[in-house]
Amino acid sequence: MIICPRCGTKNNDNFNCCYNCGTPLNKQSNTKKEGQEDEAATYEQEQEEIYDAPVENEPEEYSEEPDEYDDSSEDEDISSVYSSSAYRNQQTIISPSSKKSGTSPKKKRNEVYLSRAIALAVVLLIVIIVIWGTIKLLDHWFSGPIKPTDTPTPDVATHDPYELNAKVFSHYDTDINGDKFFKVTVQTNGDKVFIMNKEYPVENGEASMILTQYDIYRTYRPSYIQKGEKFDAEIPVTVRKEGYQDYTYKFTLKDITTPMVPFELISPTDFNAIVYKTSTTISFQTQSGSRIYINGDEFTDTNFNSDSGIFSMDILTPPSEDPYRYEVTIESDEYLTRTFLYELTRSSDHDPEQTKVLELDNILWTAGADNTVKITGKFTGAQADLQFYGVNTQRVTTQSITFDEDGNGSFEAVLECTLLGWTEILVECKTDLGIHETIYVKNLSDSLGGIKKITTTSWGINSNYNDLAKDETKYAGQWFVIGLKLNSEDSAVIKDITKVETGYALTVNITPSKDYETLIWVELCTDTFTKNVGDKVKIFANRSLSYEGMPRFLAIVY
């Protein structure tokens, strides 16, 4: 062994420089001979001491900075030593011996880092596997892909029965009659859903339905369950899709109990209703064999059809400020007793569900000595909408309009007509002018002068002809005698006869002795007429509007 003169480190005889500080070594034969036997015995122990030495005894890294020895000749020797092949051989010899002697601190740290890296990689791998498995499981539950087969009906032995799936959600509520029902929603990848023998389409992955407690009770009630006891109903849901085997899923509805006796309103369609007639029909349908009571009195035998299950009874609802109340009780041996209350309010307004109709009993009416006339008919609109007024300011006053209490629209109107002769009156619905009728009232009352005092002649018509043809208000309501002298040359000759609503209409020439014609239009308020074209005629008439450029008259023949 060679001892370094600088740091005292023992070096191998083959080293040219100190292993610890790099100082050049003097190789002396006597040193080698003296320590040769000891070196062989203690080589392994010395190497362990070298490698196990504290960090401050480790060799310093070579750098270009000068150390405390600033001898230039010595630096040159050191440089030559590091570049020599002997030094490289020395490094090669040290490396294998270090593996035998043990693990350095640097190697221990590397092993710790490696262990940590491996553990982290294992944890990441486990997390990735868990996430992937969760995604696959959710995908299978909610949106598992459907893979259609090549044939519409695949072999059952090879078909996966779970390719179709269903999830069911339900909640209950009560309707306006107090009956319990269940609203059920089925989420599925099928096309159709079947529940209780009814088919429901699937839209956007959902099918919705209403199940009544009555239907569930009737279909799934166990035989041992008594009236009023609760039970749970397990209801199958079948999902179908073309090309796939049906998939059936069962869900449970809890606490099903005996419902009230089945019931459906027919008339009125609401418990609290407004009625428009004195006689109103109440009607409903229930289970056959039930017993019906109205305000405590039984009407099962008189008003109930046990075969159809329909109860019907007419009740009186004359005009009243207070509503009419009828308590109905339905008893059944199989179901719970049902009780409800009809509350009917009578109104004189128009029934909005009824079509407006105006029907008058006559078209021609005759006023009495007091100049009044009673007009009767039927009007199913609002009573306040019925109105009467004279055409072209003819003097008509409505004294009263009375409707029957039965609510069928029958009325009687009292009118006063202060015009001698014929009065044309328009009857209409003021809120719907398309509903109207025209009537004519003849008034020959002596209080207005009577027929004997009429003095107007056809000459008066001729002299005012242009005004009468153009001005519809000219002499409106005035009395005329057409053909005053029936056998005179200046009479009235029929030119044309036309059938009209009021009877007949005549086109009459009132100047037959002249070399020109003066034509007027006369509507006869009569159902019969025996005259012919060319006959002379005397007509008592009063003025009313114009017709195709001719003066128009309403008339009666004498």
C-alpha positions as CSV (number, residue, x, y, z in Angstrom):
1,M,0.0,0.0,0.0
2,I,1.1,3.6,-0.7
3,I,0.3,6.3,1.8
4,C,-0.5,9.7,0.4
5,P,1.9,12.4,1.6
6,R,-0.8,15.0,1.6
7,C,-4.0,13.5,3.2
8,G,-2.6,10.2,4.5
9,T,-5.0,8.0,2.6
10,K,-3.8,4.5,1.8
11,N,-3.7,3.8,-1.9
12,N,-3.2,0.7,-4.0
13,D,0.3,0.1,-5.4
14,N,-1.1,0.5,-8.9
15,F,-2.4,4.0,-8.2
16,N,-0.3,6.9,-9.6
17,C,-2.3,9.5,-7.7
18,C,-4.1,9.6,-4.4
19,Y,-7.6,8.2,-4.5
20,N,-8.8,10.8,-2.0
21,C,-7.1,14.1,-2.9
22,G,-5.3,13.3,-6.3
23,T,-1.8,14.0,-5.1
24,P,0.9,12.2,-7.1
25,L,2.3,9.2,-5.3
26,N,6.0,8.0,-4.9
27,K,6.1,4.3,-5.4
28,Q,8.9,2.7,-3.2
29,S,9.8,-0.9,-3.3
30,N,10.5,-1.3,0.4
31,T,7.0,0.2,1.2
32,K,5.4,-2.3,-1.0
33,K,7.3,-5.2,0.4
34,E,6.7,-4.3,4.0
35,G,2.9,-3.8,3.6
36,Q,2.3,-6.5,1.0
37,E,1.2,-9.2,3.4
38,D,-1.0,-6.8,5.4
39,E,-2.7,-5.4,2.2
40,A,-3.9,-8.8,1.1
41,A,-5.5,-9.6,4.4
42,T,-7.0,-6.2,5.0
43,Y,-8.0,-5.1,1.4
44,E,-11.7,-5.7,1.8
45,Q,-11.9,-4.0,5.2
46,E,-10.1,-0.9,3.9
47,Q,-12.4,-0.6,0.9
48,E,-15.4,-0.7,3.2
49,E,-13.9,2.0,5.4
50,I,-13.2,4.1,2.4
51,Y,-16.8,3.9,1.1
52,D,-18.4,4.2,4.5
53,A,-16.4,7.3,5.4
54,P,-18.3,10.5,6.3
55,V,-19.3,12.8,3.4
56,E,-16.6,15.3,4.2
57,N,-13.9,12.7,3.5
58,E,-15.3,12.0,0.0
59,P,-13.1,13.2,-2.9
60,E,-13.8,16.7,-4.1
61,E,-14.9,17.1,-7.6
62,Y,-12.3,18.3,-10.0
63,S,-12.6,21.8,-11.1
64,E,-10.7,24.4,-12.9
65,E,-10.2,26.5,-9.8
66,P,-6.8,26.2,-8.1
67,D,-6.6,24.7,-4.7
68,E,-4.3,25.7,-1.8
69,Y,-1.3,24.1,-3.5
70,D,-0.3,26.6,-6.2
71,D,2.8,24.7,-7.4
72,S,2.8,24.9,-11.2
73,S,5.1,21.9,-11.7
74,E,2.9,19.8,-9.4
75,D,-0.2,20.8,-11.4
76,E,1.4,19.7,-14.6
77,D,2.2,16.3,-13.1
78,I,-1.3,15.9,-11.8
79,S,-2.8,16.8,-15.2
80,S,-0.6,14.2,-16.9
81,V,-1.5,11.6,-14.4
82,Y,-5.3,12.1,-14.9
83,S,-4.9,11.9,-18.7
84,S,-2.8,8.7,-18.5
85,S,-4.1,5.3,-19.3
86,A,-2.9,4.1,-15.9
87,Y,-5.5,6.5,-14.3
88,R,-8.3,5.2,-16.5
89,N,-7.3,1.7,-15.6
90,Q,-7.4,2.7,-12.0
91,Q,-11.0,3.9,-12.3
92,T,-12.0,0.7,-14.0
93,I,-10.6,-1.4,-11.2
94,I,-12.3,0.7,-8.5
95,S,-15.9,0.3,-9.8
96,P,-16.3,-3.4,-9.4
97,S,-14.8,-3.3,-5.9
98,S,-17.4,-0.7,-4.9
99,K,-20.3,-3.0,-5.7
100,K,-18.9,-5.7,-3.5
101,S,-18.3,-3.4,-0.5
102,G,-21.9,-2.2,-0.1
103,T,-24.5,0.6,-1.2
104,S,-23.6,4.2,-1.2
105,P,-26.0,6.9,0.2
106,K,-26.6,8.2,-3.4
107,K,-27.7,4.7,-4.5
108,K,-30.0,4.4,-1.5
109,R,-31.7,7.6,-2.4
110,N,-32.2,6.4,-6.0
111,E,-33.8,3.2,-4.7
112,V,-36.3,5.2,-2.6
113,Y,-37.2,7.4,-5.5
114,L,-37.7,4.4,-7.7
115,S,-40.0,2.7,-5.1
116,R,-42.1,5.8,-4.8
117,A,-42.4,6.1,-8.6
118,I,-43.6,2.5,-8.8
119,A,-46.1,3.0,-6.0
120,L,-47.5,6.2,-7.7
121,A,-47.8,4.3,-11.0
122,V,-49.7,1.5,-9.4
123,V,-52.1,4.0,-7.7
124,L,-52.7,5.8,-11.0
125,L,-53.4,2.5,-12.7
126,I,-56.0,1.5,-10.1
127,V,-57.8,5.0,-10.4
128,I,-57.9,4.6,-14.2
129,I,-59.4,1.1,-13.9
130,V,-62.1,2.4,-11.4
131,I,-63.1,5.4,-13.5
132,W,-63.3,3.2,-16.7
133,G,-65.4,0.6,-14.9
134,T,-67.8,3.3,-13.5
135,I,-68.3,4.8,-17.0
136,K,-69.1,1.4,-18.4
137,L,-71.6,0.7,-15.6
138,L,-73.5,4.0,-16.0
139,D,-73.5,3.5,-19.8
140,H,-75.1,0.1,-19.3
141,W,-77.7,1.4,-16.9
142,F,-78.9,4.6,-18.8
143,S,-77.9,4.5,-22.5
144,G,-76.6,1.1,-23.3
145,P,-76.4,0.7,-27.1
146,I,-79.0,-1.4,-28.9
147,K,-77.4,-3.5,-31.6
148,P,-80.1,-4.7,-34.0
149,T,-79.8,-8.1,-35.5
150,D,-80.0,-8.9,-39.2
151,T,-83.3,-10.7,-38.8
152,P,-86.6,-9.1,-37.5
153,T,-87.1,-11.9,-35.0
154,P,-83.8,-13.3,-33.8
155,D,-83.5,-16.8,-32.3
156,V,-84.5,-16.7,-28.6
157,A,-81.7,-19.1,-27.7
158,T,-79.0,-16.7,-29.0
159,H,-80.7,-13.4,-28.2
160,D,-79.7,-11.3,-25.1
161,P,-83.0,-10.7,-23.2
162,Y,-81.5,-7.6,-21.4
163,E,-80.8,-5.5,-24.4
164,L,-84.0,-3.6,-23.7
165,N,-84.4,-2.0,-20.3
166,A,-86.8,0.1,-18.3
167,K,-86.8,2.3,-15.2
168,V,-90.1,3.3,-13.6
169,F,-90.9,6.4,-11.6
170,S,-94.3,7.0,-10.0
171,H,-96.2,9.4,-7.7
172,Y,-99.8,9.7,-6.7
173,D,-102.3,12.5,-6.5
174,T,-106.1,13.1,-6.2
175,D,-108.4,14.4,-8.9
176,I,-111.2,16.9,-8.5
177,N,-113.6,14.2,-7.3
178,G,-111.2,13.1,-4.6
179,D,-110.2,9.9,-6.3
180,K,-106.6,8.7,-6.0
181,F,-104.5,8.2,-9.2
182,F,-100.9,7.4,-10.0
183,K,-98.8,9.1,-12.6
184,V,-96.2,6.7,-14.0
185,T,-93.2,7.5,-16.1
186,V,-91.2,4.7,-17.8
187,Q,-87.7,5.5,-19.1
188,T,-86.7,2.9,-21.7
189,N,-84.8,2.3,-24.9
190,G,-87.8,0.5,-26.4
191,D,-90.5,1.7,-28.8
192,K,-93.6,0.8,-26.9
193,V,-94.7,0.1,-23.3
194,F,-97.5,-2.1,-22.2
195,I,-99.2,-1.7,-18.8
196,M,-102.5,-3.3,-17.8
197,N,-103.3,-4.3,-21.3
198,K,-102.9,-0.8,-22.7
199,E,-100.2,0.4,-25.1
200,Y,-98.3,3.6,-24.6
201,P,-95.8,5.1,-27.2
202,V,-92.3,6.0,-26.2
203,E,-91.2,9.6,-27.1
204,N,-87.7,10.9,-26.3
205,G,-87.0,7.8,-24.3
206,E,-90.1,8.1,-22.0
207,A,-93.7,6.8,-21.8
208,S,-96.2,8.4,-19.5
209,M,-99.5,7.1,-18.2
210,I,-102.2,7.6,-15.6
211,L,-103.3,4.6,-13.5
212,T,-106.4,5.0,-11.4
213,Q,-106.6,3.4,-8.0
214,Y,-109.9,1.9,-9.1
215,D,-108.2,0.0,-12.0
216,I,-105.4,-1.2,-9.8
217,Y,-107.8,-2.3,-7.1
218,R,-109.9,-4.2,-9.5
219,T,-107.0,-5.9,-11.3
220,Y,-104.4,-6.6,-8.5
221,R,-106.5,-6.9,-5.3
222,P,-105.6,-10.2,-3.6
223,S,-108.6,-12.4,-2.7
224,Y,-107.8,-12.3,1.0
225,I,-107.9,-8.5,1.2
226,Q,-111.1,-7.2,2.7
227,K,-112.9,-3.9,1.9
228,G,-110.9,-1.0,3.3
229,E,-107.6,-3.0,3.9
230,K,-104.3,-1.8,2.3
231,F,-102.1,-3.9,0.0
232,D,-99.1,-3.5,-2.3
233,A,-99.6,-4.1,-6.0
234,E,-96.7,-5.5,-8.1
235,I,-97.4,-4.3,-11.7
236,P,-95.5,-5.7,-14.7
237,V,-94.2,-3.3,-17.5
238,T,-93.4,-4.8,-20.8
239,V,-91.1,-3.0,-23.2
240,R,-91.2,-3.9,-26.9
241,K,-89.0,-3.0,-30.0
242,E,-89.0,-4.6,-33.4
243,G,-86.2,-7.1,-33.7
244,Y,-85.8,-7.7,-30.0
245,Q,-87.3,-10.0,-27.4
246,D,-89.8,-8.4,-25.0
247,Y,-88.4,-7.1,-21.8
248,T,-90.6,-7.2,-18.7
249,Y,-89.9,-5.1,-15.6
250,K,-92.0,-5.2,-12.4
251,F,-92.6,-2.2,-10.1
252,T,-94.5,-1.9,-6.9
253,L,-97.2,0.6,-5.8
254,K,-97.7,0.7,-2.1
255,D,-100.7,1.2,0.2
256,I,-103.5,0.5,-2.3
257,T,-106.8,0.6,-0.6
258,T,-110.5,0.3,-1.5
259,P,-111.5,3.4,-3.6
260,M,-114.9,5.1,-3.5
261,V,-117.6,3.7,-5.8
262,P,-116.8,4.7,-9.4
263,F,-118.6,7.8,-10.6
264,E,-118.7,10.1,-13.7
265,L,-120.6,13.3,-14.1
266,I,-122.8,13.6,-17.2
267,S,-125.0,16.7,-16.6
268,P,-124.1,19.3,-15.5
269,T,-120.4,18.7,-16.1
270,D,-119.4,20.5,-12.9
271,F,-120.6,20.3,-9.3
272,N,-120.9,24.1,-9.2
273,A,-122.8,25.0,-12.3
274,I,-124.9,27.8,-13.7
275,V,-128.2,26.7,-15.2
276,Y,-130.4,28.6,-17.6
277,K,-133.7,26.8,-17.5
278,T,-136.5,26.2,-14.9
279,S,-136.2,22.5,-15.4
280,T,-132.7,21.1,-15.2
281,T,-131.5,17.5,-15.5
282,I,-128.9,16.1,-13.2
283,S,-127.3,12.9,-14.5
284,F,-124.3,10.7,-13.7
285,Q,-123.0,7.2,-14.2
286,T,-121.9,4.8,-11.4
287,Q,-121.6,1.1,-10.7
288,S,-124.6,-1.2,-11.4
289,G,-126.3,-2.3,-8.2
290,S,-125.5,0.9,-6.3
291,R,-128.1,2.7,-4.2
292,I,-128.8,6.4,-4.9
293,Y,-130.0,9.0,-2.4
294,I,-130.8,12.7,-3.1
295,N,-131.1,14.9,0.0
296,G,-131.7,11.8,2.1
297,D,-134.4,10.3,-0.1
298,E,-133.8,7.2,-2.1
299,F,-134.3,7.3,-5.9
300,T,-132.7,4.0,-6.8
301,D,-135.9,2.4,-8.1
302,T,-137.4,5.4,-9.9
303,N,-134.4,7.2,-11.6
304,F,-131.6,4.7,-11.8
305,N,-131.0,2.3,-14.7
306,S,-129.1,-0.6,-13.1
307,D,-128.2,-2.1,-16.5
308,S,-126.4,1.0,-17.8
309,G,-125.4,2.4,-14.4
310,I,-126.9,5.9,-15.4
311,F,-128.9,8.0,-12.9
312,S,-131.0,10.8,-14.4
313,M,-133.5,13.2,-12.7
314,D,-135.2,16.4,-13.6
315,I,-135.2,19.1,-10.9
316,L,-136.8,22.6,-10.7
317,T,-134.6,25.6,-10.9
318,P,-136.8,28.7,-11.3
319,P,-135.2,32.1,-11.1
320,S,-133.7,32.6,-7.6
321,E,-131.0,34.6,-5.9
322,D,-129.9,31.6,-3.9
323,P,-128.3,28.5,-5.5
324,Y,-130.0,25.1,-5.5
325,R,-128.2,22.4,-3.5
326,Y,-128.7,18.7,-4.0
327,E,-126.6,16.3,-1.9
328,V,-126.1,13.0,-3.7
329,T,-125.0,9.8,-1.9
330,I,-124.0,6.6,-3.7
331,E,-123.6,3.4,-1.7
332,S,-122.0,0.1,-2.9
333,D,-121.3,-3.3,-1.2
334,E,-117.9,-3.5,-3.0
335,Y,-116.6,0.1,-2.7
336,L,-116.6,2.9,-0.2
337,T,-119.6,5.3,-0.1
338,R,-119.3,8.4,-2.2
339,T,-121.0,11.7,-1.3
340,F,-121.0,14.9,-3.4
341,L,-123.0,18.2,-3.6
342,Y,-124.6,19.7,-6.7
343,E,-124.8,23.5,-6.3
344,L,-126.8,25.0,-9.2
345,T,-127.2,28.8,-9.7
346,R,-130.0,29.9,-12.0
347,S,-129.2,32.7,-14.5
348,S,-131.3,34.6,-17.0
349,D,-128.4,35.2,-19.3
350,H,-127.7,33.4,-22.5
351,D,-126.4,29.9,-22.3
352,P,-123.0,30.1,-24.0
353,E,-123.2,26.5,-25.0
354,Q,-126.6,27.1,-26.8
355,T,-126.8,28.3,-30.4
356,K,-128.4,31.8,-30.8
357,V,-131.8,31.4,-32.5
358,L,-134.5,34.0,-33.4
359,E,-137.8,32.5,-34.5
360,L,-141.0,34.7,-34.8
361,D,-144.4,33.2,-34.7
362,N,-145.7,35.4,-37.6
363,I,-144.6,38.0,-40.1
364,L,-147.8,40.0,-40.4
365,W,-149.3,41.5,-37.3
366,T,-152.3,43.8,-36.6
367,A,-152.3,46.5,-34.0
368,G,-155.3,47.0,-31.7
369,A,-157.4,50.1,-31.0
370,D,-154.8,51.3,-28.5
371,N,-152.1,51.1,-31.3
372,T,-150.3,48.3,-29.5
373,V,-149.4,44.8,-30.8
374,K,-148.0,41.7,-29.1
375,I,-145.1,40.0,-30.9
376,T,-144.3,36.4,-29.8
377,G,-141.4,34.1,-30.7
378,K,-138.2,32.4,-29.5
379,F,-134.8,34.0,-28.9
380,T,-132.0,32.0,-27.3
381,G,-129.5,34.7,-27.0
382,A,-129.0,37.0,-24.0
383,Q,-132.4,38.6,-23.2
384,A,-130.9,42.1,-23.2
385,D,-129.8,41.7,-26.8
386,L,-133.3,41.4,-28.3
387,Q,-134.5,44.7,-29.9
388,F,-137.2,46.1,-32.2
389,Y,-137.1,49.3,-34.2
390,G,-139.0,50.7,-37.2
391,V,-137.4,50.9,-40.6
392,N,-136.8,54.4,-42.0
393,T,-137.8,56.2,-38.7
394,Q,-141.2,54.6,-38.6
395,R,-142.6,55.3,-35.2
396,V,-142.3,52.1,-33.0
397,T,-141.9,52.0,-29.3
398,T,-141.0,48.8,-27.3
399,Q,-143.1,48.8,-24.2
400,S,-141.9,45.5,-22.7
401,I,-140.2,42.2,-23.4
402,T,-141.0,39.2,-21.2
403,F,-139.2,35.8,-21.3
404,D,-140.7,32.6,-20.0
405,E,-139.2,31.2,-16.8
406,D,-138.5,27.8,-18.4
407,G,-135.4,29.3,-20.0
408,N,-136.2,27.9,-23.6
409,G,-136.1,31.5,-25.1
410,S,-139.9,32.0,-25.5
411,F,-140.8,35.7,-25.3
412,E,-143.6,38.2,-25.7
413,A,-142.9,41.8,-26.8
414,V,-145.4,44.6,-26.6
415,L,-144.9,47.3,-29.2
416,E,-146.7,50.6,-29.9
417,C,-147.1,51.6,-33.5
418,T,-148.2,55.2,-34.0
419,L,-148.3,55.0,-37.8
420,L,-151.5,54.6,-39.9
421,G,-151.2,51.7,-42.3
422,W,-148.3,49.3,-42.5
423,T,-145.3,49.6,-40.3
424,E,-142.1,47.7,-41.2
425,I,-140.2,46.5,-38.1
426,L,-136.7,45.0,-37.9
427,V,-136.2,42.4,-35.0
428,E,-132.6,41.6,-34.3
429,C,-129.8,40.6,-31.9
430,K,-127.8,43.7,-31.2
431,T,-124.6,41.8,-30.5
432,D,-124.9,39.7,-33.6
433,L,-126.6,41.6,-36.4
434,G,-126.6,38.5,-38.6
435,I,-129.5,37.2,-36.5
436,H,-132.5,39.2,-37.6
437,E,-136.1,39.0,-38.9
438,T,-138.5,41.5,-40.5
439,I,-142.2,41.8,-39.5
440,Y,-145.0,44.1,-40.7
441,V,-147.7,45.6,-38.4
442,K,-151.0,46.9,-39.9
443,N,-152.6,49.7,-37.8
444,L,-155.9,51.1,-39.1
445,S,-156.9,52.5,-35.7
446,D,-159.6,55.2,-35.6
447,S,-157.3,57.0,-33.1
448,L,-155.0,57.7,-36.1
449,G,-157.8,58.7,-38.4
450,G,-158.9,55.3,-39.8
451,I,-159.0,54.2,-43.4
452,K,-161.8,56.7,-44.3
453,K,-159.7,59.7,-43.9
454,I,-157.0,58.6,-46.4
455,T,-157.0,61.2,-49.2
456,T,-153.6,60.7,-50.9
457,T,-154.1,59.6,-54.5
458,S,-152.0,58.0,-57.2
459,W,-151.7,61.5,-58.7
460,G,-149.8,62.5,-55.6
461,I,-147.4,59.6,-56.2
462,N,-146.8,60.6,-59.8
463,S,-146.2,64.2,-58.9
464,N,-143.6,63.2,-56.3
465,Y,-142.2,60.2,-58.3
466,N,-138.6,61.3,-58.6
467,D,-138.3,62.1,-54.9
468,L,-140.0,58.9,-53.9
469,A,-137.6,56.8,-56.1
470,K,-134.4,58.5,-55.0
471,D,-135.0,59.5,-51.4
472,E,-135.8,56.5,-49.2
473,T,-137.1,58.8,-46.4
474,K,-139.5,60.8,-48.5
475,Y,-143.0,60.3,-47.1
476,A,-141.8,57.3,-45.1
477,G,-144.8,55.8,-43.3
478,Q,-147.4,57.9,-45.2
479,W,-150.6,56.5,-46.4
480,F,-151.4,56.2,-50.2
481,V,-154.4,55.0,-52.2
482,I,-153.2,53.4,-55.5
483,G,-155.9,53.3,-58.2
484,L,-158.4,55.3,-56.2
485,K,-161.0,55.1,-58.9
486,L,-160.9,51.5,-60.0
487,N,-162.8,51.9,-63.3
488,S,-161.3,55.3,-64.3
489,E,-158.8,55.6,-67.0
490,D,-156.3,56.9,-64.4
491,S,-156.2,53.7,-62.5
492,A,-153.5,51.1,-61.6
493,V,-152.8,48.2,-64.0
494,I,-150.8,45.1,-62.9
495,K,-147.6,44.6,-65.1
496,D,-146.0,41.7,-63.2
497,I,-146.7,39.4,-60.2
498,T,-143.9,38.0,-58.0
499,K,-144.1,35.7,-55.0
500,V,-142.2,37.1,-52.0
501,E,-141.9,36.4,-48.3
502,T,-144.8,38.6,-47.2
503,G,-147.1,37.3,-49.9
504,Y,-147.0,38.8,-53.4
505,A,-145.2,41.7,-55.0
506,L,-146.7,43.6,-58.0
507,T,-145.1,45.9,-60.5
508,V,-148.0,48.4,-61.2
509,N,-148.4,51.1,-63.9
510,I,-150.3,54.0,-62.3
511,T,-150.6,56.0,-65.6
512,P,-152.3,53.6,-68.0
513,S,-154.1,56.3,-69.9
514,K,-150.8,58.1,-70.7
515,D,-148.4,57.4,-73.5
516,Y,-145.7,56.6,-70.9
517,E,-145.6,54.3,-67.9
518,T,-145.1,55.2,-64.3
519,L,-144.1,52.0,-62.5
520,I,-144.1,51.4,-58.8
521,W,-143.3,48.3,-56.7
522,V,-146.0,47.1,-54.3
523,E,-145.5,44.3,-51.7
524,L,-148.8,42.8,-50.7
525,C,-149.0,41.6,-47.1
526,T,-151.3,38.7,-47.9
527,D,-151.1,35.0,-48.5
528,T,-153.6,35.0,-51.3
529,F,-154.0,37.0,-54.5
530,T,-156.6,36.3,-57.2
531,K,-155.7,39.1,-59.7
532,N,-153.8,38.6,-63.0
533,V,-151.4,40.6,-65.1
534,G,-153.4,43.3,-66.9
535,D,-156.1,43.6,-64.2
536,K,-156.8,47.0,-62.7
537,V,-156.3,47.1,-59.0
538,K,-156.9,49.5,-56.1
539,I,-154.4,49.2,-53.3
540,F,-154.2,50.9,-49.9
541,A,-150.5,51.3,-49.1
542,N,-147.9,53.3,-47.2
543,R,-144.4,54.3,-48.3
544,S,-141.3,52.1,-47.5
545,L,-137.9,52.5,-49.2
546,S,-137.2,52.0,-52.9
547,Y,-136.8,49.0,-55.2
548,E,-134.6,49.0,-58.3
549,G,-135.2,52.7,-59.0
550,M,-139.0,52.5,-58.2
551,P,-140.9,53.7,-55.2
552,R,-141.7,50.8,-52.9
553,F,-145.0,50.4,-50.9
554,L,-146.3,48.0,-48.3
555,A,-150.0,47.4,-49.1
556,I,-153.2,45.6,-48.5
557,V,-155.9,45.1,-51.1
558,Y,-159.5,46.2,-50.5
